[in-house]
Amino acid sequence: MEIKIEGCAGDLHKTGSLQMANVKDLAFQLPLFTRKNYDYWSIKMKTLLLSQDLWEFVEGGYIKSVDQNTFNIWTPKQKSQLKEDRKKDNKSLFTIQYALDVSIFPRIASLTKSKDAWEALQTAYQGADKIKLVRLHTFRREFENLRMKESKSIHEFITRTQGIVNQLRTQGETISNQKNVEKILRSLPPKFDPIVIAIEESKDLTTFKVAKLIGFLQSHEERIQHSMESFVQAF
């Protein structure tokens, strides 16, 4: 779903392109929420809304209406600000609506403020605090119990590990680079003992990046595989 943001207020074209104000020549794909990807979708949407100076309306809301007596005594500047806030909140709401699968849209169809729409989706798909806590405990347990099986490759193990780490971070858990590195090293099978010892003795794990660790482990894995193939060929 392509979103085109240009320097003038625009409209929704038949092609599916959305033109929004104040940013020139920026094209990107609007993340589509399809029920199964709320955590990742919400992160991307928050970043998008932040980039357009709209997140404050989603997060904090605004005064949508005031009584006529109050409005009458407002200064022109205050009235203009209310008009601008309404415009930005409508833009925020439309962006959220446009990023929903047709099966999800009815959940927020009757809501007129972006904050209400966001919170409705959050409650429905991320869950209340109790459900979130249960999820967090589940991912913590998975992280602690992680062990690489002899039959698995480093690529498969790291993919699974980083998936769990990302889920923990999405739920608000802080997983430092060092904790991540140490967990991976502790979870490897015995055939990796030589490289684990070498890394622990020669590297500062407080600054040693996961990406570099993966490179070392994959190189060691390739050497093991090469040695096994050479041994088999010798017979």
Buried (B, 14 or more C-beta within 10 A) or exposed (E): EEBBBBEEEBEEEEEEBBBBBEBEEEEEEBBBBEEEEBBBBBBBBBEBBEEBEBBBBBBEBBEEEEEEEEEEEEEEEEEEBBEEBBEBBBBBBBBBBBBBEEEBBEBBEEBEBBBBBBBBBBEEBBBEEEEBEEBBEBBBEBBEEBEBEEEBBBEEBBEBBBEBBBBBBBBEEEBEBBEBBBBBBEBBEEEBEEBBEEBEEEBEBEEBEBEEBBEBBBEBBEEBEEEEEEEEEEE
